[in-house]
Each structure stands twice: as structure tokens, then as C-alpha cells.
Amino acid sequence: MDDLFLFARGEVHSCRILLKGLEEFKNGSGLTPSVAKSTVFFCQVPQRVKRAILAIMPFDEGKLPVKYLGVPLISTNLVASNYKILIEKVDRRIDDWKNKSLSFAGRLQLIVSVISSMYVYWASVLVLPSSTVKELEQKMKGFLWQKNSNERAKSKVAWSDVCLPKTEGGLGIRNISDVNRSLISYHLWSIIIHRKSLWVDWIYDHKLKGRSIWDVTPKAKMTWSWRKILQIRVLIRPHIRQKIGNGRDTFAWSDNWCNQSPLNRFITPRDIYNAGFSLHAKVADLVSNMNWKWHVAWYELFPVLIHVHVPVISTNRKDVTILHDMHGEERTFSTMMVWDTIRQRKQLINWYNVVWFTHCIPRHAFHAWSGRLFGFFTDMVQVDGKWEDIVQKEMQDCLRMTSGLRPRFRCYIEDWTESDTISFDLESLDFKKLSRADSVAMIRRVTDEERNTGVGSGFKYHNLCASQRVGGEVKSCMILMKGLEEFRLTSGLAASIDKSTVFFCQVNQALKRAIMDVMPFEEGKLPVRYLGVPLISSNLIAANCKALIEKVDRRIDDWMNKALSFAGRLQLIVSVISSMFTYWASVLMLPASTVKELERKMKGFLWQKDEKDRAKSKERCKYMAG
């Protein structure tokens, strides 16, 4: 049963009747009120009566205003102090996260999925004050751009741009004011379609009193919440249209039911009264025998009426309220659709799929997004076509990127047959005229000249590139560190020392020690692993999957000490263990021995009784899951 409000007079006799009703309800349904979660509120009740009522009621006394899910239920205007509990709740959550080493992408995900959901209920029942909206966005902005808890955040991108959808160059964070208005529009929509609810019926009986929702003028003496609902009518009115059935539910002067609606834009109330019509007349009241009832003289006074055609009245069909989106297409009402209609818009970007493609790594995507906005990739688009066109496009982009710095460009093209890291002299080569074979030869000539004569930046390639036959050196690493420093000064994005690693291959110990002296990162062990998966091009053997097996083993060992039922172990296998190897299985073909070992561990964990029974699993099921 949902939460329930019960009202009674401020006297002992009324409270006794209320308790008796609760007792009868309990005996009839078996549902008992939760004493710990129930509260008594008093309003203008003398202290003597209050003490007598509390003596017979088992509930604690509450303090006004009544709060439901943290939201104060009052009809007057809410000030910023009423929202203090929401601000403090967001503050506590952010303080917990500040002690963790989170990337920009991680903080973005927390803002979108956690912080944005914390104010949704408030925004769905109340119009948030501008000061509260500003403070919430300030906290979200500070958390997104800060480096640590001791530094003050400095925004790198305008918040209005951050709050755009990713397809328009933003990060997908929704503007709080737009979200608030779209959520409140749901209440307005409920009134328009006369949704079956006690609140809507009360609005029609006590607020509208036979009038159209569009005819009600906001006044200062109205309750604050009702006045706020009326103020957002202008946002969705252009998108609402009535489809005429019997014409009994559509207001002729104020509803949008034809291309010239609403008619009260050019027909004044005085004209309507003088013609003998009611201001609250329905469309059916103006039609008789497929003709309009208004006087012919109206066509001269209001020429626009010539284009208002008589609708076909069907007595057995009700009027229908239709909602159109910003493109004029008929849609089912949703707050998301309203938000998309009223929000700030910008032109669609042509590099969305380059940055936010399916299965992209969020951290890398965020850096690519910020690099695009900071000017590193001034014309980043998807390039399709011939190989020569792609190379020409890449050269043009990188020439703009290195303008005034160094006329030399290095890149790696993955689909080459001879996939060597390459170096181009942009001042002397015209790539449009080069064939694929000539380009490879020219690349080798340039790099050979650089290696033999010492001309260029001093950058040398890894000795696994057999065609180049060069190895790692201290100077190359110093250039690399200088590039990282220039990137940090330009973008404000610093490399995470704790999460960065240096890998060596066929580098002698003396040179390795010299390189480690100029680089602040720790030495890693080959093969390189990403999210635990070894990044190797050769055949994957069982030894490479040892980390996955050990990870599953540790998780199962933790569960051994818990008294779990078969259903509990089954749920852990389906939801936890199965997800542990999903990433591995999505990028690699797991060896048969590894698959067999994983299935053996899952089978053993499912059927064992305790830790002693681990080696001997009992199959109690005739069929094994595939």
C-alpha cells in the first residue's frame, strides 16, 4: 500500500475514531501501519489537547512543514532555505567523491547518472528557484573540472556548451532549468487531457470552473504552485492540437483545433458576447447542419474566418488531444520530448561519431572532445574515400595543428600492408599526387635521411619496426615529456602519474635506467594489459588468461565464507562472474582450456555446500546451462 495522509479534527474524539478505522482496516486486510514511519502533525491545536492526543496515538509528533521524500509540502512560495536539504545532500555526495582519483570521464558519468537524479523528484513537483538552480550547477561544474579537493575549479568550457547534447558538441548534461520546466509540464498535460486523478478533478472543480486552461490569467492572489504551472503554458501551447470528434471537449475560442486557432487572437470577448455566444463555447455549439452559426458579417470583420472550414462532427467519437514535436510530427507525450523541444539548440556537429562512437573508451572520448573544443582538431570529421584522399585530408589537418611550431608530422595508419610508423616533410611533399607505393618509398627516404644525417627533431622509432632499425633513446623520451608538458599547459589536462606506465622492449639496462631518470612513470611489464586484457597480436594461450582465472578465484573465495543458498549462488554467477569475462570475450577468442576452467569453477561454486566440498561438485540438475 502507498503512503497515506489521514486528516482529523484537532480533538481526542476524532482521533479515537481514526484509530478505530485503522484497527478495522488491519483486521480486514492484514496490513498494519508502520509505527516507526508514521507521524502526527498538529496545526493550531492547544497544548493540552495535543498532549491528550499523543497519549492515545502510538505515533511520534512531526514538525511542519510536512516533507515527503525530502520535499516540503506547502502551497506558499518556496525560498532558497527550503532547498537547503537538497544542496546539502549533493554536497555530501561530492565530498565523498573528492577523495577518489577520478578522471574527467568518471566525474562526468557521476554527474549524469547520480547528481542529476538527486534533484529530479524536487524538479517534478516544484519550480526550483533560480538561486538554487545556480548553486546546483555551480557544484556540478566545480566537481567536473576540479583536479583535487584543495584546488578551486576553473571552467575550461562554457557551461551552456557543456549542457548541449553530444550530437551538438556538448557532454550530454541537461540544463536544470530546462529539466525543471519539462517535468512541470507533465502536470499541465494532465490537466489538458483531463487525466483521471483526484488532483485533476479538484483543479477542474475549484480552479477552472468550466473555463479552458488557456483562458485562466495568472494573478498574484493565486497559490504559488498554480501560478507557476500557468506560466509554462506558453512553452507547450504551440505543440498541442485538438482533433475534432463530437466537438464537445474542445473550446472554440481558445483551443488549437484549426490552422487559424486560437480564434480569440483576433475575435475579442466583446464581439463574442455581442454575437450571443459564450466565452466558454465548444466547437459543437457553433456548428449547425454543417454550417457555422456566426453571422455572415463576421467574414467581413474577420476575413481569417473564410479559411476556417466546418469540421465533420461525429457524435460517437470523442475529441482527441494531439501533441506535435518541433518538427510537426505527432508524438506521445513525454518529458524528454518536451525537454528536447524547449532546450537551447545548436548546429549538429560532423565529428560526433569520431569521438562518441559505439564502444568508445569514455576517458579517451572526453579528451578527444576537449581537444576538439580547445582547438587541437580544428576540422575533425569522418573521412571516407580513396587512400590518397584520406592521406591528403590528414596532412591538411595536421599542417594546421603544427602551424608555427614544426613543419613535421608523424602518424600511424592502421590499414597499411606495411604498417610502419611514418614521418612526412609537409613542406616538400604533395600527397595528392603520390601513389600508395610511392608514398611508402618517400616515407622511408625521409626517415632514412633523418636517421643518417641527424636532421630533424631527433625522434627515433622503436626497434620492432624492422625497416627503420632504430631503438629507444633518452632524447626521444625528453621530447615526449616536453610534448606532454605543452599539452598540459594548453589544455589543462595533466597526465596521471599513478596510472601511467613505461614499457621497454630490447632496450639495454643502462639506457633503461637513463630513461627512467627523466620520466616520472613506473616501469611496466610486457605484454601491455588494458582492463586486464593482454594486448598482443600473437595467439592467446592459457597463461595469458591467468589474470582472469585468478580474479574469478578471488571473488569465489570471498563468497565461500558466506551462507549462500543455491539461488543466491546462481544469481552471483549470472550477474557477477559472467560479467567478469565479458570484456575479455568481446575482444579475444578465449582458449578452450580457459573456457573449460571458467565453467568448472562456476559449476563447482554452484553445487558445493561449503569450502570443504569445493573439490567435489554434485550435479543435481539433469541439464547443464550452455
C-alpha positions in Angstrom: 0.0 0.0 0.0 1.3 3.5 -0.8 1.8 6.3 1.7 -1.4 7.8 3.1 -2.5 11.1 4.6 -5.3 11.0 7.1 -7.0 14.2 8.3 -9.0 14.7 11.5 -10.2 17.4 13.8 -7.9 18.6 16.5 -9.8 16.8 19.2 -9.4 13.5 21.1 -12.8 12.0 19.9 -11.9 12.4 16.2 -8.5 10.8 16.8 -10.2 7.8 18.5 -12.4 7.3 15.5 -9.3 7.5 13.2 -7.5 4.8 15.3 -10.6 2.6 15.3 -10.7 2.9 11.5 -7.1 1.8 11.3 -7.7 -1.2 13.5 -10.7 -2.3 11.4 -8.5 -1.9 8.3 -5.8 -4.0 9.8 -8.2 -6.8 10.8 -9.8 -6.8 7.3 -6.7 -6.6 5.2 -3.8 -7.8 7.4 -1.9 -4.6 6.7 -0.5 -2.9 9.8 0.6 0.8 9.8 4.3 1.2 10.4 4.6 2.9 13.8 8.3 3.9 13.2 7.5 5.6 9.9 4.2 7.2 10.9 4.0 10.8 12.2 1.3 13.1 13.7 1.2 16.7 12.7 -0.7 19.4 14.6 -1.8 22.8 13.3 -3.2 25.4 15.8 -4.1 22.8 18.4 -3.8 23.8 22.1 -1.0 22.1 24.0 -3.5 20.5 26.5 -5.3 18.8 23.6 -2.1 17.9 21.8 -0.8 16.0 24.9 -4.1 14.2 25.2 -4.0 13.1 21.5 -0.4 11.9 21.8 -1.3 9.9 24.8 -3.7 7.7 22.8 -1.8 7.6 19.5 1.4 5.5 19.1 3.0 7.8 16.6 5.7 10.5 17.1 4.9 14.2 16.7 6.2 15.7 13.5 7.3 19.3 12.7 5.7 21.3 10.0 6.0 21.7 7.1 5.3 18.1 6.2 8.1 16.6 4.0 7.5 13.8 1.5 10.7 12.3 0.1 12.5 15.3 1.4 10.3 17.8 -0.4 8.3 20.3 1.8 4.6 20.1 1.0 3.5 23.7 1.3 1.3 25.9 -1.0 3.2 29.1 -0.5 6.3 30.2 -2.3 9.4 28.2 -1.5 12.5 30.2 -0.8 16.1 29.1 -1.1 16.3 28.0 2.5 13.6 25.3 1.9 16.0 23.7 -0.6 18.9 23.6 1.9 18.4 19.8 2.4 18.8 19.2 -1.3 22.0 21.3 -1.6 23.5 19.5 1.5 22.7 16.1 0.0 24.5 16.9 -3.2 27.4 18.4 -1.2 27.8 15.2 0.9 27.9 13.1 -2.2 30.5 15.2 -3.9 32.7 15.3 -0.8 32.8 11.5 -0.8 33.9 11.5 -4.4 36.6 14.2 -3.9 38.8 11.7 -2.0 38.9 9.4 -5.0 41.2 9.6 -8.0 38.6 10.1 -10.8 39.2 11.0 -14.4 37.2 13.7 -16.2 35.1 11.0 -17.8 34.4 9.4 -14.4 33.3 12.6 -12.9 31.1 13.3 -16.0 29.4 9.9 -15.6 28.7 10.6 -11.9 27.2 13.9 -12.7 24.9 12.5 -15.4 23.8 9.3 -13.6 23.9 10.3 -9.9 23.8 14.0 -9.2 21.3 14.7 -12.0 18.9 12.1 -10.5 19.1 13.6 -7.0 17.1 16.7 -7.9 14.6 15.0 -10.3 11.9 14.4 -7.8 12.1 18.0 -6.5 12.0 19.4 -10.0 9.0 17.2 -10.9 6.8 18.7 -8.1 8.2 22.2 -7.6 9.6 25.0 -9.7 13.2 25.4 -8.4 14.3 29.0 -7.5 16.9 30.4 -9.8 19.3 30.7 -6.9 19.0 27.0 -6.1 19.5 26.1 -9.8 22.6 28.3 -10.0 24.1 26.8 -6.8 23.4 23.2 -8.1 25.0 23.9 -11.4 27.9 25.6 -9.7 28.6 22.5 -7.7 28.3 20.2 -10.7 30.6 22.5 -12.7 33.2 22.6 -9.9 33.2 18.9 -9.5 33.6 18.3 -13.2 36.6 20.5 -13.8 38.5 20.3 -10.4 41.7 18.4 -10.1 41.5 17.7 -6.4 39.7 18.8 -3.3 42.2 21.5 -2.4 42.1 23.4 -5.8 39.4 25.7 -7.0 37.9 24.5 -10.3 38.4 26.7 -13.4 35.9 26.0 -16.1 37.5 25.1 -19.4 34.3 25.2 -21.5 31.2 27.4 -21.1 28.5 25.6 -19.1 25.9 26.3 -21.7 28.0 24.4 -24.2 28.6 21.5 -21.7 24.8 21.2 -21.3 24.3 20.5 -25.0 23.7 17.0 -26.3 26.8 15.2 -27.6 25.5 15.4 -31.1 25.7 19.2 -30.9 29.1 19.4 -29.3 28.2 19.1 -25.6 28.7 16.5 -22.9 25.0 15.5 -22.5 24.5 17.1 -19.1 21.0 18.6 -19.1 20.3 22.1 -18.0 18.5 22.1 -14.7 16.0 24.8 -15.6 15.0 23.1 -18.8 14.6 19.8 -17.0 12.5 21.5 -14.3 10.1 23.1 -16.8 9.8 19.9 -18.8 8.9 17.9 -15.7 6.3 20.5 -14.5 4.8 20.4 -18.0 3.6 16.9 -17.1 1.1 18.4 -14.6 -0.2 20.8 -17.3 -0.6 18.0 -19.7 -2.6 16.0 -17.1 -5.0 19.0 -16.9 -5.3 19.4 -20.7 -6.2 15.7 -21.3 -8.3 15.6 -18.1 -6.3 12.6 -16.7 -8.3 10.5 -14.2 -6.9 11.6 -10.8 -8.2 13.3 -7.7 -5.9 16.3 -8.2 -7.1 16.9 -11.8 -10.7 16.7 -10.8 -10.1 19.2 -8.0 -8.4 21.6 -10.5 -11.4 21.4 -12.8 -13.9 21.9 -9.9 -12.1 24.7 -8.0 -9.7 26.4 -10.4 -11.1 26.1 -13.9 -14.8 26.0 -13.2 -15.9 25.4 -16.7 -13.2 27.5 -18.3 -10.4 26.5 -20.6 -6.9 26.2 -19.1 -5.7 28.7 -21.7 -8.2 31.3 -20.6 -7.0 31.5 -16.9 -5.0 34.6 -16.2 -2.2 34.3 -13.6 -2.9 36.6 -10.6 -0.9 37.5 -7.5 -3.6 36.1 -5.2 -3.3 32.6 -6.7 -1.3 30.0 -4.9 2.4 29.9 -5.9 2.4 26.4 -7.4 -0.7 27.0 -9.5 0.6 30.3 -10.8 3.9 28.6 -11.9 2.0 25.9 -13.8 0.1 28.6 -15.7 3.3 30.4 -16.6 4.8 27.4 -18.5 1.7 27.1 -20.8 3.4 29.2 -23.4 6.1 26.5 -23.8 3.9 23.7 -25.0 0.8 25.5 -26.3 2.1 25.7 -29.9 2.6 22.0 -29.9 -0.9 21.0 -28.8 -3.8 20.5 -31.1 -7.3 19.2 -30.8 -8.6 16.6 -33.3 -12.4 17.2 -33.5 -14.7 14.2 -32.9 -18.1 15.2 -31.4 -16.8 18.8 -30.6 -17.9 18.6 -27.0 -14.5 18.7 -25.4 -12.8 21.5 -27.5 -13.2 25.2 -26.6 -14.0 27.0 -29.8 -12.2 30.3 -29.0 -9.1 29.2 -27.1 -8.1 25.7 -28.2 -5.9 24.9 -31.2 -8.2 22.9 -33.4 -7.7 24.5 -36.9 -4.8 26.3 -38.7 -6.2 29.7 -37.6 -6.6 28.8 -33.9 -6.9 30.1 -31.3 -9.7 32.3 -32.6 -9.6 34.6 -29.6 -6.4 36.2 -31.0 -8.5 38.3 -33.4 -12.1 37.9 -32.0 -12.5 39.9 -28.8 -14.7 38.9 -25.9 -17.0 41.9 -26.6 -17.6 40.6 -30.2 -18.3 37.1 -28.9 -20.8 38.4 -26.3 -22.5 40.7 -28.8 -23.0 37.8 -31.2 -24.8 35.8 -28.5 -22.0 33.2 -27.9 -20.4 32.2 -24.6 -16.7 32.7 -24.0 -16.7 29.0 -23.0 -18.5 27.7 -26.0 -17.4 24.4 -27.5 -16.9 23.7 -31.2 -20.1 21.7 -31.4 -22.0 24.8 -30.1 -21.0 26.8 -33.2 -22.0 24.2 -35.8 -25.5 23.5 -37.1 -26.3 21.4 -40.2 -22.6 21.6 -41.4 -22.7 25.4 -41.2 -21.3 27.9 -38.8 -23.7 29.7 -36.5 -21.9 33.0 -36.5 -23.3 35.9 -38.6 -22.2 36.4 -42.2 -21.0 39.9 -41.2 -18.2 38.3 -39.3 -16.5 37.3 -42.5 -16.1 41.0 -43.3 -14.9 41.9 -39.8 -12.6 38.9 -39.5 -11.5 37.8 -43.0 -9.4 35.0 -41.5 -12.7 33.1 -40.8 -13.1 32.5 -44.5 -10.3 29.9 -44.2 -11.9 28.2 -41.1 -13.6 25.1 -42.5 -16.6 23.5 -40.8 -15.3 20.3 -39.1 -17.1 17.0 -39.5 -18.9 16.3 -36.3 -19.1 12.7 -35.3 -21.4 12.1 -32.3 -20.0 8.7 -31.5 -16.3 9.8 -31.4 -14.7 12.0 -28.7 -12.3 14.8 -29.3 -8.6 13.8 -29.1 -5.7 15.9 -27.8 -2.7 15.5 -30.1 0.9 16.6 -29.3 3.4 17.6 -32.0 7.2 17.9 -31.7 9.2 20.8 -33.0 9.3 19.1 -36.5 5.4 18.9 -36.6 5.3 15.2 -36.2 2.7 13.6 -33.9 4.2 12.2 -30.7 3.2 10.6 -27.5 3.7 13.0 -24.6 7.0 12.6 -22.6 9.0 14.9 -20.5 12.0 14.0 -22.6 10.2 15.2 -25.7 9.3 18.5 -24.1 12.8 19.0 -22.9 14.2 18.4 -26.4 11.7 21.0 -27.7 12.4 23.8 -25.2 16.1 23.4 -24.7 18.9 25.6 -26.2 19.9 24.2 -29.6 23.0 24.5 -31.8 24.0 23.1 -35.1 24.8 19.4 -35.3 28.5 18.6 -35.3 30.1 16.5 -38.0 32.6 14.8 -35.7 30.2 13.2 -33.2 30.7 9.6 -34.5 34.5 10.2 -34.4 34.5 10.9 -30.7 31.5 9.2 -29.2 31.3 6.1 -31.4 29.9 2.8 -30.0 32.2 1.1 -27.5 34.4 4.1 -27.2 36.6 4.4 -24.1 34.9 7.3 -22.1 38.2 8.8 -20.9 39.7 8.9 -24.4 36.5 10.2 -25.8 36.4 13.0 -23.3 39.9 14.1 -24.1 39.2 14.0 -27.8 36.1 16.1 -27.2 38.0 18.7 -25.1 40.8 18.7 -27.7 38.3 19.5 -30.4 36.9 22.4 -28.4 40.4 23.6 -27.4 41.4 23.8 -31.0 43.7 20.8 -31.4 41.5 19.2 -34.0 40.1 22.2 -35.9 38.3 20.1 -38.6 37.8 16.6 -37.1 35.4 14.7 -39.3 34.9 11.2 -40.5 36.9 10.7 -43.8 35.8 8.2 -46.3 37.1 7.6 -49.8 40.3 6.6 -51.6 43.6 6.2 -49.7 45.1 9.3 -51.4 42.2 11.4 -50.3 42.4 10.2 -46.7 46.2 11.0 -46.6 45.6 14.4 -48.1 42.9 15.2 -45.6 45.1 14.1 -42.6 48.0 16.2 -43.9 45.9 19.3 -44.2 44.6 18.9 -40.6 48.0 18.3 -39.1 49.6 21.2 -41.1 47.1 23.5 -39.4 47.8 21.9 -36.0 51.6 22.3 -36.3 51.5 25.8 -38.0 54.2 27.9 -36.4 55.6 25.0 -34.4 57.4 22.5 -36.6 56.7 21.5 -40.2 56.9 17.8 -39.5 54.1 15.3 -38.9 54.0 11.8 -37.6 51.0 9.4 -37.7 50.1 5.7 -37.9 47.8 4.4 -40.5 46.4 1.1 -39.4 45.3 -0.4 -42.7 48.6 -0.3 -44.4 50.1 -3.6 -45.6 53.5 -2.3 -44.3 52.3 -0.7 -41.1 55.3 1.3 -40.1 55.2 4.5 -38.1 55.9 7.3 -40.6 57.3 10.8 -40.9 56.4 13.3 -43.5 58.1 16.6 -44.6 55.0 18.7 -45.1 56.9 21.5 -46.9 58.2 19.4 -49.7 55.6 16.7 -50.4 52.4 16.9 -52.4 50.5 13.8 -51.2 47.6 14.2 -53.7 50.0 13.3 -56.5 51.6 10.3 -54.7 50.5 6.7 -55.2 50.4 4.3 -52.4 53.7 2.6 -53.3 55.5 6.0 -54.0 54.3 7.3 -50.6 55.8 4.3 -48.8 59.1 4.8 -50.6 59.1 8.5 -49.9 58.4 7.9 -46.2 61.4 5.5 -46.0 63.6 8.0 -47.8 62.7 10.8 -45.4 63.2 8.7 -42.3 66.4 7.2 -43.6 67.8 10.7 -44.3 66.7 11.8 -40.8 68.5 8.8 -39.2 71.7 9.0 -41.2 72.2 12.8 -41.2 70.7 13.6 -37.8 68.4 16.1 -39.5 65.0 16.6 -37.7 63.7 16.6 -34.2 65.7 13.6 -33.1 62.7 11.3 -32.7 63.5 7.7 -33.4 61.3 4.7 -33.8 61.1 1.5 -31.8 63.4 -1.2 -33.0 60.5 -3.6 -33.5 59.9 -1.6 -36.7 62.5 -3.7 -38.6 62.5 -1.4 -41.6 63.8 1.5 -39.5 66.2 -0.4 -37.3 66.4 2.2 -34.5 65.9 1.9 -30.8 64.8 3.9 -27.8 66.9 6.8 -26.5 66.9 9.4 -23.8 66.5 12.3 -26.2 63.3 10.9 -27.7 61.8 10.5 -24.2 62.7 14.0 -23.3 60.9 15.3 -26.5 57.9 13.1 -25.5 57.8 14.6 -22.0 58.1 18.1 -23.5 55.1 17.4 -25.7 53.1 16.2 -22.7 54.0 19.4 -20.9 53.0 21.6 -23.8 49.7 19.7 -24.0 49.1 20.2 -20.2 49.8 24.0 -20.5 47.5 24.4 -23.4 44.6 22.2 -22.3 44.9 22.0 -18.6 44.8 18.2 -18.8 47.7 16.6 -16.9 48.9 13.0 -17.3 48.1 10.8 -14.3 51.4 9.7 -12.9 49.9 6.9 -10.8 48.1 5.4 -13.8 50.8 5.8 -16.4 53.5 3.2 -17.2 56.6 2.9 -19.3 57.2 -0.3 -21.3 60.6 -1.3 -22.7 61.4 -3.8 -25.4 65.0 -4.8 -26.3 66.5 -1.8 -24.5 69.7 -2.3 -22.6 69.7 -1.8 -18.8 72.0 1.3 -18.8 69.7 3.1 -21.3 66.6 2.0 -19.5 67.9 3.5 -16.2 68.7 6.7 -18.0 65.2 6.9 -19.5 63.6 6.2 -16.1 65.6 9.1 -14.6 63.8 11.6 -17.0 60.4 10.1 -16.9 58.2 10.1 -13.7 56.3 7.0 -14.6 56.8 3.4 -13.3 58.2 0.6 -15.5 55.6 -1.8 -16.7 56.0 -5.5 -17.7 55.1 -6.7 -21.2 52.7 -7.6 -22.5 50.7 -4.4 -22.1 47.3 -5.0 -20.5 44.2 -2.9 -20.9 41.4 -3.6 -18.4 43.3 -6.8 -17.6 43.4 -8.0 -21.3 46.9 -8.5 -22.8 47.3 -6.5 -26.0 49.2 -8.9 -28.2 48.9 -9.8 -31.8 50.0 -13.4 -31.5 47.9 -16.4 -30.4 46.5 -16.1 -26.9 47.4 -19.0 -24.7 46.1 -20.1 -21.4 48.9 -18.5 -19.5 47.8 -15.1 -20.8 44.4 -15.6 -19.2 45.8 -16.4 -15.8 44.8 -13.0 -14.5 41.2 -13.6 -15.4 41.2 -17.0 -13.7 42.8 -15.6 -10.6 40.3 -12.8 -10.5 37.3 -15.2 -10.6 39.1 -17.4 -8.0 39.4 -14.4 -5.5 35.8 -13.5 -5.9 34.6 -17.1 -5.3 36.9 -17.4 -2.2 35.3 -14.3 -0.7 31.8 -15.8 -1.2 32.9 -19.2 0.4 32.6 -17.8 3.9 29.0 -16.7 3.4 26.0 -18.9 3.9 24.5 -18.7 0.4 21.6 -20.7 -1.0 21.6 -22.3 -4.4 19.5 -19.4 -5.7 22.0 -16.9 -4.2 25.0 -18.6 -5.8 23.1 -18.8 -9.1 22.4 -15.1 -9.0 26.1 -14.3 -8.3 27.2 -16.5 -11.2 24.7 -14.9 -13.6 25.2 -11.2 -12.6 28.8 -11.1 -11.3 31.0 -13.9 -12.6 29.5 -13.8 -16.1 30.3 -10.1 -16.3 33.9 -10.6 -15.3 34.9 -12.3 -18.5 32.5 -10.3 -20.9 35.2 -7.7 -21.9 37.8 -10.4 -22.5 35.3 -12.4 -24.6 34.3 -9.2 -26.6 37.9 -8.6 -27.8 39.6 -12.0 -27.8 38.8 -15.6 -28.6 39.3 -17.3 -25.3 41.3 -20.5 -25.4 39.3 -23.7 -25.0 41.3 -24.6 -21.8 40.4 -21.2 -20.3 36.7 -21.6 -21.1 36.7 -25.1 -19.6 38.5 -23.8 -16.4 35.9 -21.0 -16.0 33.0 -23.3 -16.5 34.5 -25.8 -14.0 34.8 -23.0 -11.4 31.2 -21.8 -11.9 29.9 -25.4 -11.8 31.8 -26.1 -8.6 30.6 -22.9 -6.9 27.0 -23.5 -7.9 26.7 -27.1 -6.4 29.1 -27.0 -3.5 27.8 -26.9 0.1 30.8 -25.3 1.8 34.5 -24.8 1.3 35.4 -28.4 2.1 33.0 -29.5 -0.7 34.7 -27.4 -3.3 36.8 -30.2 -5.0 33.8 -32.4 -5.3 30.8 -30.9 -7.0 27.5 -32.6 -7.1 25.4 -32.2 -10.2 21.8 -32.0 -9.1 20.5 -30.9 -12.4 19.9 -33.1 -15.4 20.8 -30.5 -17.9 23.7 -28.1 -17.7 23.4 -24.5 -18.9 25.1 -24.0 -22.2 
